[in-house]
Amino acid sequence: MDILIVLGGWFLAGVFALAAWSKLAEPDATAQALRSFGVPSTLARSGAWLLPLLEFAVALLVVLPWAPALGIALAAGLLAVFAAAMAVQLAQGNKPSCNCFGQTRSQPISWASVVRNGLLVALAAWLLSSALAVEGAASLTGTLVSGGRGQVLLSTVLVLAVGLLGWLVLHLARQQGRLLLKIDHLELRLQALGVEPAGGVPSLETLMSNQVLHVGQAAPAFAAPTVAGNTRTLADYVAQSGSQLLVFVGPQCAPCHEVMKEMASWRRQDNEPVHWLTISSGSAESNRTIFNNLAPDRVVLQSGQDINQLFGVIATPSALWVGADGRILSTVAVGRDAIRALYDAPVLSHGDGHALPLASA
């Protein structure tokens, strides 16, 4: 039994030492991981150094001859705190990366991470009970925890660890709650403006992949099927009828339905014709049903969000002008009011490449 206690203690110390070393090797990644777990940015930078130092201290306490039981108790407390923090994140659908215990590089957490930490907690609990119960526990490194005073000290440490765990879980829950309230408030404000994210809430990858187009730049070329079943290009529409107002919508976007119904009755004050091209997604049948007031050959169906990404569109309804020379005439307008203002904005001449006086309402 003694040899198992010794091996278990050194294994636990090794896990903490490895975790500390990997965090110190990548302090920026450690700080980012702490922020993703809800630690305020002002504390994450210092925490990126303090946390691995604490882990090193725990590893030393486990193997030094004067306080192994204290080290094991602290190890169990830290492991429980991290397991609880991971469980909270996973329950909320988040998978932040971390240099978790025993990993040499940052990886996204999973329920396997929680299980692994739970097993390490169980190992620490067994070592602690063995150190207190087995007479030969001194072979671990010579614990001084014995008799009534040692048990009181150990109980105090465990109570503090549980208290720290409870505080951390409560802090994370409150912070996540505040973030969710802010997100809900932002969604309500977008809905009030008649705007919906294109294809759902855009991911970070989608936002990064979207282009930022500039007025005067050549419009990205694309070819896509229409609701009528023909494959058309942007160049086809420009060559056929000159400048185009590209209107980006979605079949599941309620504000888009309202805008497209209204546009049929819009008229410019200068009586200039407006040729608009609707860019949607989904099946031809669903779009034919939803946008039944539109000419089928002027509703282009993109694959996923590929055309949206070409033009940097992240919300619907949105619109922008493309001139008769194939160049961008305006930045993206988002929402019903901005699209109406863009619709009425004077196009100086079809094809001269000049910008509209309106950038984005």
C-alpha positions as CSV (number, residue, x, y, z in Angstrom):
1,M,0.0,0.0,0.0
2,D,2.8,2.4,0.9
3,I,4.4,2.1,-2.6
4,L,1.0,2.9,-4.2
5,I,0.7,6.0,-2.0
6,V,4.2,7.1,-3.0
7,L,3.6,6.5,-6.7
8,G,0.2,8.2,-6.6
9,G,1.7,11.3,-4.8
10,W,4.5,11.6,-7.3
11,F,2.0,11.2,-10.2
12,L,-0.2,13.9,-8.8
13,A,2.7,16.2,-8.3
14,G,3.9,15.5,-11.9
15,V,0.5,16.4,-13.3
16,F,0.5,19.8,-11.5
17,A,4.2,20.5,-12.5
18,L,3.5,19.7,-16.1
19,A,0.4,21.9,-16.1
20,A,2.3,24.8,-14.5
21,W,5.1,24.4,-17.0
22,S,2.8,24.5,-20.0
23,K,1.0,27.6,-18.8
24,L,4.3,29.4,-18.1
25,A,5.5,28.5,-21.6
26,E,2.5,30.3,-23.1
27,P,1.4,33.1,-20.9
28,D,-0.7,34.8,-23.6
29,A,-2.6,31.7,-24.3
30,T,-3.1,31.2,-20.6
31,A,-4.4,34.7,-20.2
32,Q,-6.8,34.2,-23.1
33,A,-8.0,30.9,-21.5
34,L,-8.7,32.6,-18.2
35,R,-10.7,35.3,-20.0
36,S,-12.7,32.7,-21.9
37,F,-13.6,31.1,-18.5
38,G,-15.0,34.4,-17.3
39,V,-12.0,35.9,-15.5
40,P,-11.9,39.7,-16.0
41,S,-9.3,41.0,-18.4
42,T,-7.7,43.1,-15.7
43,L,-7.0,39.9,-13.7
44,A,-6.3,37.5,-16.5
45,R,-2.8,38.8,-17.3
46,S,-1.6,38.5,-13.7
47,G,-3.5,35.2,-13.3
48,A,-1.5,33.8,-16.2
49,W,1.5,33.9,-13.9
50,L,-0.1,33.4,-10.5
51,L,-2.0,30.2,-11.5
52,P,1.0,28.2,-12.7
53,L,3.1,29.4,-9.7
54,L,0.3,28.1,-7.5
55,E,0.3,24.8,-9.3
56,F,4.1,24.5,-8.9
57,A,3.6,25.2,-5.2
58,V,1.0,22.5,-4.9
59,A,3.4,20.0,-6.7
60,L,6.1,20.9,-4.2
61,L,3.9,20.6,-1.2
62,V,2.8,17.1,-2.3
63,V,6.4,15.8,-2.4
64,L,8.1,17.8,0.3
65,P,8.4,16.1,3.7
66,W,6.7,18.7,5.8
67,A,3.3,19.2,4.2
68,P,2.2,16.5,1.7
69,A,-1.3,16.2,3.1
70,L,-1.8,20.0,2.8
71,G,-0.5,19.8,-0.8
72,I,-2.9,17.0,-1.6
73,A,-5.8,18.8,-0.1
74,L,-5.0,21.9,-2.1
75,A,-4.6,19.8,-5.3
76,A,-8.0,18.3,-4.7
77,G,-9.5,21.7,-4.2
78,L,-8.0,23.2,-7.4
79,L,-9.0,20.1,-9.4
80,A,-12.6,20.4,-8.2
81,V,-12.7,24.1,-9.0
82,F,-11.4,23.6,-12.5
83,A,-13.8,20.6,-13.1
84,A,-16.7,22.8,-11.9
85,A,-15.6,25.7,-14.1
86,M,-15.4,23.4,-17.2
87,A,-18.8,21.9,-16.4
88,V,-20.4,25.4,-16.2
89,Q,-18.9,26.4,-19.6
90,L,-19.9,23.1,-21.3
91,A,-23.4,23.3,-19.9
92,Q,-23.7,26.8,-21.5
93,G,-22.5,25.4,-24.9
94,N,-19.0,26.9,-24.7
95,K,-15.8,25.0,-25.3
96,P,-12.9,27.4,-24.4
97,S,-9.3,26.1,-24.8
98,C,-7.1,25.7,-21.9
99,N,-3.8,24.2,-20.8
100,C,-5.7,21.8,-18.5
101,F,-4.0,19.5,-16.0
102,G,-1.6,17.2,-17.8
103,Q,-1.8,18.8,-21.2
104,T,1.3,20.3,-22.9
105,R,-0.7,22.6,-25.2
106,S,-3.9,24.5,-25.2
107,Q,-6.9,22.4,-26.4
108,P,-10.7,22.9,-26.3
109,I,-12.3,21.4,-23.2
110,S,-14.9,18.6,-23.4
111,W,-16.8,16.5,-21.0
112,A,-13.8,14.1,-21.1
113,S,-11.8,17.0,-19.5
114,V,-14.3,17.1,-16.7
115,V,-14.2,13.3,-16.2
116,R,-10.4,13.4,-16.2
117,N,-10.3,16.1,-13.5
118,G,-12.9,14.1,-11.6
119,L,-10.6,11.1,-11.6
120,L,-7.7,13.2,-10.4
121,V,-9.9,14.5,-7.6
122,A,-10.7,10.9,-6.7
123,L,-7.0,10.1,-6.7
124,A,-6.2,13.1,-4.5
125,A,-9.0,12.1,-2.1
126,W,-7.7,8.5,-1.9
127,L,-4.2,9.8,-1.2
128,L,-5.4,12.1,1.5
129,S,-7.4,9.5,3.3
130,S,-4.4,7.0,3.0
131,A,-2.0,9.6,4.3
132,L,-4.2,10.0,7.3
133,A,-5.1,6.4,7.9
134,V,-2.0,4.4,7.0
135,E,0.8,4.4,9.5
136,G,3.4,4.1,6.8
137,A,2.2,7.3,5.1
138,A,5.4,9.0,6.1
139,S,7.0,7.2,3.2
140,L,5.1,9.5,0.9
141,T,7.3,12.3,2.2
142,G,6.7,12.2,5.9
143,T,3.3,13.9,6.6
144,L,3.1,16.0,9.7
145,V,-0.7,15.8,9.7
146,S,-1.5,13.6,12.5
147,G,-3.7,13.7,15.6
148,G,-6.4,16.3,16.4
149,R,-4.5,19.5,15.3
150,G,-3.7,18.1,11.9
151,Q,-7.2,17.0,11.3
152,V,-8.5,20.4,12.2
153,L,-6.0,22.0,9.9
154,L,-7.0,19.7,7.1
155,S,-10.7,20.3,7.7
156,T,-10.1,24.1,7.5
157,V,-8.2,23.7,4.2
158,L,-11.0,21.6,2.7
159,V,-13.7,24.1,3.9
160,L,-11.7,26.9,2.3
161,A,-11.3,24.9,-0.9
162,V,-15.1,24.2,-1.1
163,G,-15.8,27.9,-0.3
164,L,-13.4,28.9,-3.2
165,L,-15.2,26.5,-5.5
166,G,-18.6,27.9,-4.6
167,W,-17.4,31.5,-5.0
168,L,-15.9,30.7,-8.5
169,V,-19.0,28.9,-9.7
170,L,-21.2,31.7,-8.5
171,H,-18.9,34.3,-10.0
172,L,-18.9,32.5,-13.4
173,A,-22.7,32.0,-13.3
174,R,-23.3,35.7,-12.6
175,Q,-20.9,36.8,-15.3
176,Q,-22.4,34.5,-17.9
177,G,-25.8,35.7,-16.9
178,R,-24.7,39.3,-17.5
179,L,-23.4,38.4,-20.9
180,L,-26.6,36.6,-21.9
181,L,-28.6,39.6,-20.8
182,K,-26.4,41.8,-23.0
183,I,-26.8,39.5,-25.9
184,D,-30.6,39.4,-25.5
185,H,-30.7,43.2,-25.3
186,L,-28.6,43.5,-28.5
187,E,-30.9,41.0,-30.3
188,L,-34.0,43.0,-29.2
189,R,-32.4,46.2,-30.5
190,L,-31.6,44.6,-33.9
191,Q,-35.1,43.3,-34.1
192,A,-36.5,46.8,-33.4
193,L,-34.4,48.1,-36.3
194,G,-35.7,45.3,-38.5
195,V,-32.4,43.5,-38.8
196,E,-31.6,39.8,-38.4
197,P,-28.2,38.1,-38.6
198,A,-27.7,36.5,-42.0
199,G,-28.1,32.8,-41.7
200,G,-28.3,32.9,-37.9
201,V,-25.7,34.5,-35.5
202,P,-22.5,34.8,-37.5
203,S,-19.5,32.8,-36.2
204,L,-16.1,34.4,-35.6
205,E,-14.9,32.5,-38.7
206,T,-17.7,34.0,-40.8
207,L,-17.0,37.5,-39.6
208,M,-13.3,37.1,-40.3
209,S,-13.9,35.6,-43.8
210,N,-16.2,38.4,-44.9
211,Q,-14.6,40.9,-47.2
212,V,-14.5,44.6,-46.5
213,L,-15.4,46.3,-49.8
214,H,-14.5,49.9,-50.7
215,V,-16.4,52.3,-52.9
216,G,-14.9,52.3,-56.3
217,Q,-13.6,48.7,-56.0
218,A,-14.6,46.2,-58.6
219,A,-17.6,44.2,-57.4
220,P,-16.9,40.5,-56.7
221,A,-18.0,38.3,-59.5
222,F,-20.4,35.4,-58.9
223,A,-22.6,33.0,-60.8
224,A,-25.6,31.4,-59.2
225,P,-29.0,29.8,-60.1
226,T,-32.1,31.9,-60.0
227,V,-35.6,30.9,-58.8
228,A,-36.5,30.6,-62.4
229,G,-33.9,27.9,-62.8
230,N,-31.3,29.8,-64.9
231,T,-27.7,30.3,-63.9
232,R,-26.9,34.1,-64.1
233,T,-23.9,36.2,-63.2
234,L,-23.7,39.7,-61.8
235,A,-22.1,40.8,-65.1
236,D,-25.2,39.5,-66.9
237,Y,-27.5,41.8,-64.9
238,V,-25.2,44.8,-65.2
239,A,-24.9,44.4,-69.0
240,Q,-28.7,44.0,-69.3
241,S,-29.9,46.9,-67.2
242,G,-27.0,48.9,-65.9
243,S,-26.5,49.7,-62.2
244,Q,-28.0,47.2,-59.8
245,L,-29.2,47.6,-56.2
246,L,-28.2,44.3,-54.6
247,V,-30.6,43.4,-51.9
248,F,-29.6,40.6,-49.5
249,V,-32.4,38.7,-47.8
250,G,-33.2,35.3,-46.2
251,P,-36.3,33.1,-46.5
252,Q,-36.6,32.9,-42.7
253,C,-36.0,36.6,-42.1
254,A,-39.3,38.3,-41.3
255,P,-38.0,41.9,-41.7
256,C,-36.8,40.8,-45.2
257,H,-40.4,39.8,-46.2
258,E,-41.7,43.2,-45.2
259,V,-39.0,45.1,-47.0
260,M,-39.5,43.1,-50.2
261,K,-43.2,43.8,-50.2
262,E,-42.7,47.5,-49.7
263,M,-40.0,47.8,-52.4
264,A,-42.5,46.9,-55.0
265,S,-44.3,50.2,-54.3
266,W,-41.3,52.4,-53.8
267,R,-40.7,55.2,-56.4
268,R,-37.8,57.5,-56.6
269,Q,-38.4,61.3,-56.7
270,D,-36.4,61.7,-59.9
271,N,-38.4,58.9,-61.5
272,E,-35.2,57.1,-62.4
273,P,-35.8,53.3,-62.7
274,V,-34.2,51.1,-60.0
275,H,-33.1,47.7,-61.1
276,W,-32.6,45.6,-58.0
277,L,-31.3,42.1,-57.7
278,T,-32.5,40.0,-54.8
279,I,-29.9,37.6,-53.3
280,S,-31.4,34.9,-51.1
281,S,-30.7,31.3,-49.9
282,G,-32.6,28.1,-49.5
283,S,-34.6,26.3,-52.1
284,A,-36.2,27.8,-55.2
285,E,-39.6,26.6,-54.1
286,S,-39.5,28.2,-50.7
287,N,-38.3,31.5,-52.2
288,R,-40.9,31.4,-54.9
289,T,-43.6,31.0,-52.2
290,I,-42.2,33.7,-49.9
291,F,-41.2,36.3,-52.5
292,N,-44.0,35.7,-54.9
293,N,-44.1,39.4,-55.9
294,L,-40.6,39.3,-57.3
295,A,-39.6,38.3,-60.8
296,P,-38.2,34.7,-60.5
297,D,-35.3,35.5,-62.8
298,R,-34.1,38.3,-60.5
299,V,-33.9,36.3,-57.3
300,V,-30.5,34.7,-57.1
301,L,-30.0,31.7,-54.8
302,Q,-26.6,31.5,-53.1
303,S,-25.1,28.4,-51.6
304,G,-25.1,28.9,-47.8
305,Q,-23.8,32.5,-47.3
306,D,-21.1,32.5,-50.0
307,I,-22.3,35.7,-51.8
308,N,-23.0,37.4,-48.5
309,Q,-19.4,36.8,-47.6
310,L,-18.1,38.1,-50.9
311,F,-19.8,41.5,-50.2
312,G,-19.2,41.6,-46.4
313,V,-22.9,41.2,-45.6
314,I,-23.5,39.8,-42.0
315,A,-27.1,40.8,-41.5
316,T,-30.4,40.9,-43.5
317,P,-32.0,42.8,-45.0
318,S,-29.0,44.6,-46.5
319,A,-28.3,46.4,-49.7
320,L,-25.6,48.1,-51.8
321,W,-25.3,49.7,-55.2
322,V,-23.1,48.3,-58.0
323,G,-22.6,50.6,-60.9
324,A,-22.9,49.9,-64.6
325,D,-19.2,49.7,-64.8
326,G,-19.2,46.8,-62.3
327,R,-17.8,48.9,-59.4
328,I,-19.1,49.3,-55.9
329,L,-21.1,52.6,-55.6
330,S,-22.0,52.5,-51.9
331,T,-21.2,50.7,-48.7
332,V,-23.6,48.2,-47.2
333,A,-26.9,49.6,-45.8
334,V,-28.5,47.4,-43.2
335,G,-32.2,47.5,-42.2
336,R,-35.4,48.9,-43.8
337,D,-34.8,52.6,-43.3
338,A,-31.2,52.5,-44.5
339,I,-32.2,50.5,-47.6
340,R,-34.9,53.0,-48.4
341,A,-32.4,55.9,-48.1
342,L,-30.0,54.0,-50.4
343,Y,-32.8,53.3,-52.8
344,D,-33.5,57.1,-53.1
345,A,-29.9,58.1,-53.2
346,P,-29.0,59.8,-56.5
347,V,-26.8,57.8,-58.8
348,L,-24.8,60.5,-60.5
349,S,-24.5,58.6,-63.8
350,H,-24.7,54.9,-64.5
351,G,-21.2,53.8,-65.0
352,D,-19.1,56.8,-64.1
353,G,-17.7,55.0,-61.0
354,H,-18.5,57.9,-58.7
355,A,-19.7,57.1,-55.2
356,L,-23.1,57.8,-54.0
357,P,-23.3,60.6,-51.4
358,L,-24.8,58.1,-49.0
359,A,-22.4,55.6,-47.4
360,S,-24.7,53.8,-45.1
361,A,-27.7,55.1,-43.3
